[in-house]
């Protein structure tokens, strides 16, 4: 399977999990059940996305060449990604037991866990960006650029 599947999928995880949590918080603020329904569907899709994200990430890890410095960041990124997977699965299970509604019992704890889950997913995204844009993991260096392509013949 191609190792290029991780980048197009990660953004679904980040957006869907974050949207789910933000819809719930807005729902509590505005007292609208429709926002909690939106949060549930986003969480359902986000859970599928995080499973695919971690699976493709593990495949990308095997294919991506990297140096010692990038290795440390990759280990952190992986640990955060696996934690995000566990937290999202836990949140999804909790919510499924409440039939997709915002749980009545331990509501504040549920919201706290959901905010922490969002933070973990976002942190995973941050370190993923650090891997690619900070350490060039998965990036092939451009060879033999002409002065024209290096931008030496034009002004900004
Ligand atoms: C919630 C889980 C995860 C999220 C949100 C996530 C997010 C990201 C992001 C945003 C990037 C930068 C790519 C881009 O900007 O297009 C990236 C790259 C990368 N991630 Fe993840 N990631 C997750 C889990 C994992 C796991 C578990 C691994 C396994 C080691 C992994 C391995 C990689 C690798 C090797 C790259 C470098 C680019 C590539 O080869 O595709 N990721 N990740």
Boltz pocket constraint, residues with backbone or C-beta under 6 A from the ligand:
constraints:
  - pocket:
      binder: B
      contacts: [[A, 3], [A, 4], [A, 6], [A, 7], [A, 8], [A, 10], [A, 13], [A, 14], [A, 50], [A, 53], [A, 54], [A, 56], [A, 57], [A, 58], [A, 59], [A, 60], [A, 61], [A, 64], [A, 74], [A, 77], [A, 78], [A, 79], [A, 80], [A, 81], [A, 82], [A, 84], [A, 85], [A, 120], [A, 121], [A, 124], [A, 125], [A, 126], [A, 127], [A, 128], [A, 129], [A, 131], [A, 132], [A, 137], [A, 138]]
      max_distance: 6.0
